[in-house]
């Protein structure tokens, strides 16, 4: 729903982003910066009827659907434990293999995932190096000067990109990834030779400190192979994409409108919009914890359990303590909501009428069914607060909210709320009859500049901290409803840390022991398990578990050097 205008009108600078979706939004920001925001060029004026589309640009053209994945002949997975992060993608890959359409499934990952047995090629890279894997594949593609590339992508920034890639020697790529040049060449050649290639990118790339920079190279690969390569991003929450579309971000307004290009939105809303970029969540929390001119005076937490994530827990606790007013909208009174000054109980997702937007940009209608009386929809709470602050939205229903979404973000304007098909629609496929000609062109925004950042070398262990703690996702737990669902709590009732058999033997650790984890940020006790799929030198732990407060060990990053001590042996 279109809540960004509420924050802008009432409180000025935006001070909230969905905490557990930051890796996905980091990926989207890179795509927006390199490929452009969604933009439509009309042949006979935007206000004419029918509207005849002549050109469409933006990152959304590179994102594939599940059907694209099922029809792919080559799929490359980079930095993702897909079975845990997004099983729906695996189901489509399996279907493509079963129907003999998928010839090559290529996986490069730090983890020895369960999905690897289905692959024709596996390459295990070092922790924190998926960005360098993408860089290496792109480097090989451009070094070949294959004439086919000239007909596939956009090379207007080729010179700048080549200079950056030439400045990164193969020896550095091989050192960072642990892979040989021939391995990356094999993956690159398969993508180039394929007729319908797909690329799946996940948390092990986006969750890195340089996840944005790594994703910029993914976007560059889409430029090089754009006419045939389709991108699939993993997302932890069902409506993560929808939140970004609606402007729940410090970087853009609804519809990915830039902050310095908000004239049309200001006219639509009848209010001025701050032009400066808001604070991302990590910087916001540090500002609140430290005080100072950027510290927020109030926080609105909407379905966000900050203490249940792997953000630095001391920072989160200090931030919640320092902020003068904390308001929470929650279904369950979790540990973060319990520290708020005011808590509004809300309906669950299935009780609230509205829409969802999936990672494949499919918009679907949610038909509400309330189980108890009392809680409100989130949008009703926002509307009532804004009315008391002097700004009345005058929404009467979720259909009114959706009508505003369509006015602000024309890509959504394909069906009235009541006529959205049961299977939904893709907002990046503007094929509806009212848009006129179907012969519109996909173009690249000519105003875009080159965004080619340097990648950071992955964190390394040391004598004091000889292993690397790698935060992962769980198939059964995403930190919200899963904590209270009977099925999820039965299948995986609590979290634990995992070691490979070699490391466990060296440390004298057995399955089921209790260990003490120490990092430069703090310590934590946890039960330990032995799993041969965990890479040597790595301690793996899933986020979102109450008994596993990883925020005591990390600063919000995916990788942290760690030391492991066996507490069970000391008690025997």
C-alpha positions as CSV (number, residue, x, y, z in Angstrom):
1,X,0.0,0.0,0.0
2,X,1.1,3.6,-0.6
3,X,2.4,4.5,2.8
4,X,5.4,6.5,1.8
5,X,3.3,9.6,1.4
6,X,2.1,9.2,5.0
7,X,5.7,9.3,6.4
8,X,6.7,12.1,4.1
9,X,3.7,14.3,4.9
10,X,3.6,13.8,8.6
11,X,7.2,13.3,9.8
12,X,9.4,14.6,7.0
13,X,12.5,12.5,6.3
14,X,11.7,8.8,6.0
15,X,13.0,6.9,9.0
16,X,11.9,3.3,8.3
17,X,12.7,0.4,6.0
18,X,11.8,-3.3,6.4
19,X,14.7,-4.8,8.3
20,X,14.6,-8.3,7.1
21,X,14.3,-7.2,3.5
22,X,17.4,-5.0,3.3
23,X,19.3,-7.5,1.2
24,X,16.6,-7.6,-1.4
25,X,16.3,-3.8,-1.4
26,X,20.1,-3.6,-1.8
27,X,19.7,-5.7,-4.9
28,X,16.9,-3.5,-6.3
29,X,18.9,-0.3,-5.6
30,X,21.8,-1.6,-7.7
31,X,19.4,-2.6,-10.5
32,X,17.7,0.9,-10.4
33,X,21.1,2.7,-10.5
34,X,22.5,0.7,-13.4
35,X,19.4,-0.3,-15.4
36,X,17.1,2.6,-14.5
37,X,13.8,3.1,-12.8
38,X,10.5,2.0,-14.5
39,X,9.7,4.6,-17.1
40,X,7.2,4.7,-20.0
41,X,7.4,6.9,-23.1
42,X,4.0,7.6,-24.8
43,X,3.6,8.3,-28.5
44,X,0.7,10.7,-28.3
45,X,0.9,12.1,-24.7
46,X,0.4,10.6,-21.4
47,X,-3.1,12.1,-21.0
48,X,-4.4,10.8,-24.4
49,X,-6.8,7.9,-24.8
50,X,-5.8,5.3,-25.7
51,X,-2.3,5.7,-24.4
52,X,0.1,4.4,-27.1
53,X,3.4,3.2,-25.7
54,X,6.5,3.7,-27.7
55,X,9.3,2.9,-25.3
56,X,9.7,1.2,-21.9
57,X,12.8,1.3,-19.8
58,X,13.9,0.2,-16.4
59,X,15.2,-2.7,-14.3
60,X,11.9,-4.5,-14.3
61,X,12.4,-5.6,-17.9
62,X,15.3,-7.8,-16.8
63,X,13.4,-9.7,-14.1
64,X,12.1,-13.1,-15.1
65,X,8.9,-14.9,-14.2
66,X,8.5,-18.4,-12.9
67,X,7.4,-19.4,-16.5
68,X,10.6,-18.0,-17.8
69,X,12.5,-20.2,-15.4
70,X,10.5,-23.2,-16.4
71,X,11.4,-22.6,-20.0
72,X,15.1,-21.9,-19.5
73,X,17.7,-24.1,-21.2
74,X,20.5,-22.9,-18.8
75,X,20.2,-21.8,-15.2
76,X,23.1,-20.3,-13.3
77,X,22.8,-20.0,-9.5
78,X,25.1,-17.5,-7.7
79,X,25.3,-17.0,-4.0
80,X,22.0,-18.7,-3.0
81,X,20.8,-21.7,-1.0
82,X,17.7,-21.6,-3.2
83,X,15.9,-24.5,-1.5
84,X,15.9,-22.6,1.8
85,X,15.6,-19.1,0.5
86,X,12.9,-19.5,-2.2
87,X,11.6,-23.1,-2.8
88,X,9.3,-21.9,-5.6
89,X,12.3,-21.3,-7.8
90,X,13.5,-24.8,-7.2
91,X,10.1,-26.3,-8.2
92,X,10.3,-24.5,-11.5
93,X,13.8,-25.6,-12.2
94,X,12.9,-29.2,-11.3
95,X,9.9,-29.0,-13.8
96,X,12.3,-27.7,-16.5
97,X,14.6,-30.6,-15.9
98,X,11.8,-33.2,-15.8
99,X,10.5,-31.9,-19.2
100,X,14.1,-32.0,-20.7
101,X,14.1,-28.3,-21.5
102,X,16.8,-27.5,-19.0
103,X,20.2,-28.7,-20.3
104,X,22.5,-27.1,-17.8
105,X,22.0,-26.3,-14.2
106,X,25.2,-24.5,-12.9
107,X,25.7,-23.7,-9.3
108,X,28.4,-21.7,-7.7
109,X,28.1,-21.3,-3.9
110,X,29.9,-21.3,-0.7
111,X,27.6,-23.8,0.8
112,X,27.2,-27.4,-0.3
113,X,23.4,-27.1,-0.6
114,X,20.9,-29.8,-1.1
115,X,20.2,-28.4,-4.5
116,X,23.7,-29.3,-5.8
117,X,22.8,-32.9,-6.5
118,X,20.5,-31.7,-9.3
119,X,23.2,-29.7,-11.0
120,X,25.3,-30.6,-14.0
121,X,28.2,-28.4,-12.6
122,X,29.0,-27.3,-9.1
123,X,31.8,-24.8,-8.1
124,X,32.4,-24.0,-4.5
125,X,33.7,-20.5,-3.9
126,X,35.1,-19.0,-0.8
127,X,32.9,-17.3,1.8
128,X,32.0,-13.7,0.8
129,X,33.2,-14.1,-2.8
130,X,30.0,-14.4,-5.0
131,X,30.5,-10.8,-6.1
132,X,33.9,-11.7,-7.5
133,X,32.4,-14.7,-9.2
134,X,30.1,-12.4,-11.1
135,X,32.9,-10.1,-11.9
136,X,35.0,-12.9,-13.2
137,X,32.2,-14.2,-15.5
138,X,31.7,-10.7,-16.8
139,X,35.4,-10.2,-17.3
140,X,35.7,-13.4,-19.4
141,X,32.7,-12.4,-21.5
142,X,34.2,-9.0,-22.5
143,X,37.6,-10.5,-23.1
144,X,36.3,-12.8,-25.8
145,X,35.0,-10.0,-28.0
146,X,32.4,-12.5,-29.3
147,X,30.4,-10.9,-32.1
148,X,27.2,-12.3,-30.6
149,X,27.5,-9.9,-27.7
150,X,27.1,-6.9,-30.0
151,X,23.5,-8.0,-30.8
152,X,22.5,-8.8,-27.3
153,X,23.2,-6.0,-24.9
154,X,23.9,-2.3,-24.5
155,X,27.6,-1.3,-24.7
156,X,27.4,2.5,-24.2
157,X,29.4,2.2,-21.0
158,X,31.7,-0.5,-22.4
159,X,34.8,1.6,-22.1
160,X,34.4,2.4,-18.4
161,X,33.4,-1.1,-17.6
162,X,36.4,-2.6,-19.4
163,X,38.8,-0.3,-17.6
164,X,37.5,-1.5,-14.3
165,X,37.6,-5.1,-15.2
166,X,41.1,-4.8,-16.8
167,X,42.3,-3.2,-13.5
168,X,41.2,-6.4,-11.6
169,X,43.7,-9.1,-12.5
170,X,42.7,-12.8,-12.8
171,X,45.1,-13.6,-9.9
172,X,42.9,-11.4,-7.6
173,X,39.7,-13.0,-8.8
174,X,41.1,-16.5,-8.3
175,X,42.5,-15.6,-4.9
176,X,39.1,-14.1,-3.7
177,X,36.9,-16.9,-5.1
178,X,39.2,-20.0,-4.8
179,X,38.1,-20.8,-8.4
180,X,40.2,-21.0,-11.5
181,X,39.8,-18.9,-14.5
182,X,38.6,-21.9,-16.5
183,X,35.8,-22.4,-14.0
184,X,34.4,-18.9,-14.5
185,X,35.0,-19.2,-18.2
186,X,32.9,-22.4,-18.3
187,X,29.9,-20.6,-16.6
188,X,30.3,-17.5,-18.9
189,X,30.4,-19.6,-22.1
190,X,27.3,-21.6,-21.1
191,X,25.4,-18.3,-20.6
192,X,26.5,-17.0,-23.9
193,X,25.7,-20.2,-25.8
194,X,22.3,-20.6,-24.2
195,X,19.1,-19.6,-26.0
196,X,17.1,-19.0,-22.8
197,X,19.4,-18.5,-19.9
198,X,18.3,-17.5,-16.4
199,X,20.3,-16.2,-13.5
200,X,19.3,-16.8,-9.8
201,X,21.0,-14.5,-7.3
202,X,20.5,-14.8,-3.5
203,X,21.3,-13.9,0.0
204,X,25.0,-15.0,0.0
205,X,25.7,-12.2,-2.5
206,X,23.2,-9.5,-1.4
207,X,23.8,-10.0,2.3
208,X,27.5,-9.0,2.0
209,X,28.9,-5.7,3.1
210,X,29.6,-5.0,-0.6
211,X,26.3,-6.6,-1.7
212,X,25.3,-3.4,-3.5
213,X,28.6,-3.3,-5.5
214,X,28.3,-7.0,-6.3
215,X,24.8,-6.5,-7.6
216,X,26.0,-3.7,-9.8
217,X,28.1,-6.2,-11.6
218,X,25.1,-8.5,-11.9
219,X,23.3,-5.6,-13.5
220,X,26.2,-5.0,-15.9
221,X,25.9,-8.7,-16.9
222,X,22.3,-8.0,-17.7
223,X,23.4,-5.2,-20.0
224,X,25.8,-7.4,-21.8
225,X,23.3,-10.3,-22.2
226,X,20.1,-8.4,-21.9
227,X,18.1,-9.6,-24.9
228,X,18.0,-13.2,-23.5
229,X,19.2,-13.3,-19.9
230,X,16.4,-13.3,-17.2
231,X,17.2,-12.5,-13.6
232,X,15.5,-14.1,-10.5
233,X,16.0,-12.6,-7.1
234,X,15.3,-14.5,-3.8
235,X,13.3,-12.6,-1.2
236,X,12.5,-13.6,2.4
237,X,9.1,-12.1,2.7
238,X,6.0,-12.6,0.5
239,X,5.5,-8.9,-0.2
240,X,9.1,-7.6,-0.1
241,X,8.9,-6.5,-3.7
242,X,5.6,-4.7,-3.1
243,X,7.1,-2.7,-0.3
244,X,9.9,-1.4,-2.5
245,X,7.4,-0.7,-5.3
246,X,5.4,1.5,-2.9
247,X,8.4,3.6,-1.9
248,X,9.2,1.9,1.5
249,X,12.8,3.0,1.1
250,X,15.1,5.8,1.9
251,X,16.2,6.0,-1.7
252,X,13.1,6.5,-3.8
253,X,9.4,7.4,-3.7
254,X,6.5,5.2,-4.9
255,X,7.1,3.9,-8.4
256,X,10.9,4.3,-7.9
257,X,10.5,8.1,-8.5
258,X,13.8,9.8,-7.5
259,X,13.7,12.2,-4.6
260,X,14.8,15.1,-6.8
261,X,12.1,14.3,-9.4
262,X,9.0,14.4,-7.2
263,X,7.2,17.4,-8.8
264,X,4.3,15.2,-10.1
265,X,3.9,13.5,-6.7
266,X,4.0,16.8,-4.8
267,X,1.2,18.1,-7.1
268,X,-0.8,14.9,-6.7
269,X,-0.5,14.9,-2.9
270,X,-0.6,18.7,-2.4
271,X,2.4,18.6,-0.1
272,X,6.2,19.2,-0.4
273,X,8.6,16.2,-0.2
274,X,12.1,16.4,1.3
275,X,14.7,16.1,-1.4
276,X,17.5,14.6,0.7
277,X,18.0,10.8,0.9
278,X,16.7,9.2,4.1
279,X,18.9,7.0,6.4
280,X,19.1,3.3,5.7
281,X,18.2,1.2,8.6
282,X,21.7,0.4,9.9
283,X,22.7,4.1,9.8
284,X,19.3,5.0,11.4
285,X,19.9,2.7,14.3
286,X,23.4,3.9,14.9
287,X,22.2,7.5,14.7
288,X,19.5,6.7,17.3
289,X,21.9,4.9,19.5
290,X,24.6,7.6,19.4
291,X,22.3,10.7,19.4
292,X,23.2,13.8,17.4
293,X,21.5,15.8,14.7
294,X,20.4,12.9,12.5
295,X,18.9,10.9,15.4
296,X,15.1,10.3,14.9
297,X,12.7,11.6,17.4
298,X,10.2,8.8,16.8
299,X,10.1,5.3,15.2
300,X,7.2,3.5,13.6
301,X,7.8,-0.2,13.6
302,X,5.4,-2.0,11.3
303,X,5.8,-5.8,11.5
304,X,9.4,-5.4,12.4
305,X,11.1,-7.3,15.2
306,X,14.5,-5.6,15.2
307,X,15.8,-7.6,18.2
308,X,14.9,-10.8,16.3
309,X,17.4,-10.1,13.5
310,X,21.2,-10.3,13.3
311,X,21.7,-6.5,13.5
312,X,24.0,-5.5,16.3
313,X,21.9,-6.1,19.4
314,X,23.6,-3.5,21.6
315,X,23.0,-0.8,18.9
316,X,19.3,-1.8,18.6
317,X,18.8,-1.9,22.3
318,X,20.4,1.5,22.8
319,X,18.4,3.0,19.9
320,X,15.1,1.8,21.3
321,X,16.1,3.2,24.6
322,X,17.1,6.6,23.3
323,X,14.2,7.4,20.9
324,X,11.6,9.5,22.6
325,X,8.6,7.7,21.1
326,X,8.4,4.2,19.7
327,X,5.2,2.9,18.1
328,X,4.7,-0.7,17.0
329,X,2.1,-2.3,14.8
330,X,2.2,-6.0,15.5
331,X,0.2,-9.2,15.4
332,X,2.2,-10.7,18.3
333,X,3.9,-8.9,21.2
334,X,7.5,-9.8,20.3
335,X,10.5,-8.6,22.2
336,X,10.8,-5.4,20.2
337,X,7.1,-4.5,20.4
338,X,7.3,-5.0,24.2
339,X,9.7,-2.1,24.4
340,X,7.5,0.3,22.4
341,X,5.6,3.1,24.1
342,X,2.5,2.3,22.1
343,X,1.5,-1.0,20.5
344,X,-1.4,-1.3,18.0
345,X,-2.6,-4.8,17.5
346,X,-3.2,-5.4,13.8
347,X,-4.8,-8.0,11.6
348,X,-2.7,-10.8,10.1
349,X,-1.9,-10.7,6.4
350,X,-4.7,-13.2,5.5
351,X,-7.2,-11.0,7.4
352,X,-6.3,-7.8,5.5
353,X,-7.7,-7.0,2.1
354,X,-5.2,-5.6,-0.4
355,X,-2.6,-6.8,-2.8
356,X,0.7,-8.7,-2.8
357,X,3.5,-8.2,-5.3
358,X,5.9,-11.2,-5.6
359,X,9.5,-11.3,-6.7
360,X,8.4,-12.0,-10.3
361,X,6.4,-8.7,-10.2
362,X,3.1,-10.5,-10.1
363,X,0.4,-8.4,-8.4
364,X,-2.3,-10.6,-6.7
365,X,-5.3,-9.6,-4.7
366,X,-5.7,-10.7,-1.1
367,X,-9.3,-11.4,-0.1
368,X,-9.7,-10.8,3.6
369,X,-11.2,-13.1,6.2
370,X,-11.1,-11.8,9.7
371,X,-10.8,-14.3,12.6
372,X,-11.4,-12.0,15.5
373,X,-13.0,-8.6,15.9
374,X,-10.9,-5.6,17.2
375,X,-7.6,-5.3,15.3
376,X,-7.5,-2.9,12.4
377,X,-5.9,-3.1,9.0
378,X,-2.5,-1.3,8.9
379,X,-3.7,1.3,6.5
380,X,-6.6,2.2,8.7
381,X,-4.2,2.8,11.6
382,X,-2.0,5.0,9.4
383,X,-5.0,6.9,8.1
384,X,-6.3,7.7,11.6
385,X,-2.9,8.8,12.9
386,X,-2.4,11.1,9.9
387,X,-5.9,12.6,10.3
388,X,-5.0,13.5,13.9
389,X,-1.8,15.1,12.6
390,X,-3.8,17.2,10.2
391,X,-3.7,15.2,7.0
392,X,-6.8,13.2,6.0
393,X,-6.3,10.6,3.3
394,X,-10.1,9.9,3.0
395,X,-9.6,6.2,2.1
396,X,-12.8,4.2,2.6
397,X,-11.4,0.8,1.6
398,X,-8.4,-1.1,0.3
399,X,-9.8,-0.4,-3.2
400,X,-9.3,3.4,-2.6
401,X,-5.7,2.7,-1.6
402,X,-5.1,0.6,-4.8
403,X,-6.7,3.4,-6.9
404,X,-4.0,5.8,-5.6
405,X,-1.3,3.3,-6.2
406,X,-2.4,3.1,-9.9
407,X,-2.4,6.9,-10.2
408,X,1.1,7.2,-8.7
409,X,2.6,4.1,-10.3
410,X,1.0,3.7,-13.8
411,X,2.6,0.2,-14.3
412,X,0.1,-1.1,-11.7
413,X,-2.8,0.5,-13.6
414,X,-3.9,-2.6,-15.6
415,X,-7.0,-3.7,-13.7
416,X,-9.4,-2.1,-11.2
417,X,-9.0,-3.6,-7.8
418,X,-12.3,-5.7,-8.1
419,X,-11.2,-7.1,-11.4
420,X,-7.7,-8.3,-10.6
421,X,-7.6,-11.9,-11.9
422,X,-7.2,-14.8,-9.5
423,X,-3.8,-15.6,-10.9
424,X,-2.8,-11.9,-10.8
425,X,-0.9,-9.9,-13.4
426,X,2.7,-8.9,-14.0
427,X,3.2,-5.1,-13.7
428,X,6.2,-5.1,-16.0
429,X,4.2,-6.6,-18.8
430,X,2.2,-3.7,-20.1
431,X,0.2,-5.7,-22.7
432,X,-3.4,-4.7,-21.8
433,X,-5.5,-3.5,-24.7
434,X,-6.0,0.0,-23.2
435,X,-2.3,0.6,-23.7
436,X,-2.7,0.6,-27.5
437,X,0.1,-0.7,-29.7
438,X,1.9,-3.9,-28.7
439,X,5.0,-2.9,-30.7
440,X,6.6,-0.8,-28.0
441,X,10.4,-1.1,-27.7
442,X,12.6,-2.0,-24.6
443,X,15.1,0.8,-24.3
444,X,17.9,1.8,-21.8
445,X,17.5,5.2,-20.2
446,X,20.1,7.3,-21.9
447,X,20.6,9.6,-18.9
448,X,22.1,6.8,-16.8
449,X,25.7,7.0,-15.9
450,X,28.2,4.2,-15.2
451,X,28.0,2.7,-11.7
452,X,31.0,0.4,-11.4
453,X,32.2,0.2,-7.8
454,X,35.2,-1.6,-6.3
455,X,34.5,-4.8,-4.5
456,X,35.7,-5.4,-0.9
457,X,37.9,-8.4,-0.3
458,X,35.9,-10.9,1.9
459,X,36.5,-10.9,5.7
460,X,39.3,-13.3,6.7
461,X,39.9,-15.3,9.9
462,X,42.8,-14.5,12.2
463,X,44.7,-16.1,15.0
464,X,42.3,-14.8,17.6
465,X,39.2,-15.7,15.5
466,X,40.2,-18.6,13.3
467,X,36.8,-19.4,11.8
468,X,34.1,-17.4,9.9
469,X,30.5,-17.1,11.2
470,X,28.2,-17.2,8.2
471,X,24.6,-16.1,8.8
472,X,22.1,-18.1,6.7
473,X,18.4,-18.4,6.1
474,X,16.1,-21.2,7.4
475,X,13.5,-22.9,5.3
476,X,11.1,-22.9,8.2
477,X,11.6,-19.6,9.9
478,X,11.4,-16.0,8.7
479,X,11.1,-14.3,12.0
480,X,7.4,-13.3,11.9
481,X,4.5,-15.7,11.9
482,X,6.8,-18.7,11.7
483,X,7.8,-18.1,15.4
484,X,4.2,-18.9,16.4
485,X,3.2,-21.4,13.8
486,X,2.8,-25.0,15.0
487,X,4.2,-26.5,11.8
488,X,7.3,-24.4,11.7
489,X,8.1,-24.8,15.4
490,X,7.6,-28.6,15.1
491,X,9.9,-28.9,12.1
492,X,12.6,-26.7,13.5
493,X,11.8,-25.6,17.0
494,X,15.0,-23.8,17.7
495,X,18.2,-22.5,16.1
496,X,21.7,-23.9,16.3
497,X,25.1,-23.5,14.9
498,X,26.7,-26.0,12.5
499,X,30.3,-27.2,11.9
500,X,31.8,-29.5,9.3
501,X,33.1,-32.8,10.7
502,X,36.8,-31.8,10.2
503,X,36.5,-28.6,12.2
504,X,34.4,-30.3,14.9
505,X,37.1,-33.0,15.3
506,X,39.9,-30.5,15.6
507,X,37.9,-28.6,18.3
508,X,36.8,-31.8,20.1
509,X,33.2,-31.0,19.6
510,X,30.4,-33.6,19.2
511,X,26.9,-33.3,17.9
512,X,24.6,-31.8,20.5
513,X,27.4,-30.1,22.6
514,X,27.0,-26.5,23.8
515,X,29.6,-24.1,22.4
516,X,30.7,-20.5,23.2
517,X,30.9,-18.3,20.2
518,X,33.1,-15.2,20.4
519,X,33.6,-12.4,17.9
520,X,34.9,-8.8,18.0
521,X,31.3,-7.8,18.8
522,X,30.4,-10.1,21.7
523,X,29.7,-13.7,22.8
524,X,26.9,-16.2,22.8
525,X,26.2,-19.8,23.8
526,X,24.5,-22.1,21.4
527,X,23.9,-25.8,20.7
528,X,26.0,-27.2,17.9
529,X,25.4,-29.7,15.2
530,X,27.7,-31.5,12.7
531,X,26.9,-31.2,9.0
532,X,29.2,-32.3,6.2
533,X,27.6,-29.7,3.9
534,X,29.1,-26.9,5.9
535,X,32.4,-25.7,4.3
536,X,35.6,-26.2,6.3
537,X,36.5,-23.1,8.3
538,X,32.9,-21.9,8.5
539,X,30.4,-21.8,11.4
540,X,26.9,-21.6,10.0
541,X,23.9,-20.3,11.9
542,X,20.4,-19.2,10.8
543,X,18.9,-15.9,11.8
544,X,15.5,-15.2,13.4
545,X,15.6,-17.8,16.3
546,X,14.8,-16.7,19.8
547,X,17.4,-18.9,21.4
548,X,20.0,-17.7,18.9
549,X,20.4,-13.9,19.2
550,X,23.0,-13.5,16.5
551,X,22.9,-9.7,16.9
552,X,25.3,-10.3,19.9
553,X,27.9,-11.5,17.5
554,X,27.6,-9.5,14.3
555,X,27.3,-5.9,13.1
556,X,24.6,-6.8,10.7
557,X,26.9,-8.4,8.1
558,X,26.7,-11.9,6.6
559,X,30.3,-12.9,7.6
560,X,32.1,-12.3,10.9
561,X,35.4,-13.8,12.2
562,X,34.6,-16.1,15.1
563,X,36.2,-18.3,17.8
564,X,34.5,-21.5,19.0
565,X,35.0,-23.1,22.4
566,X,33.4,-26.3,23.6
567,X,31.5,-25.7,26.9
568,X,30.2,-29.2,27.2
569,X,33.7,-30.7,27.6
570,X,34.5,-28.3,30.5
571,X,31.5,-29.6,32.5
572,X,32.4,-33.3,32.2
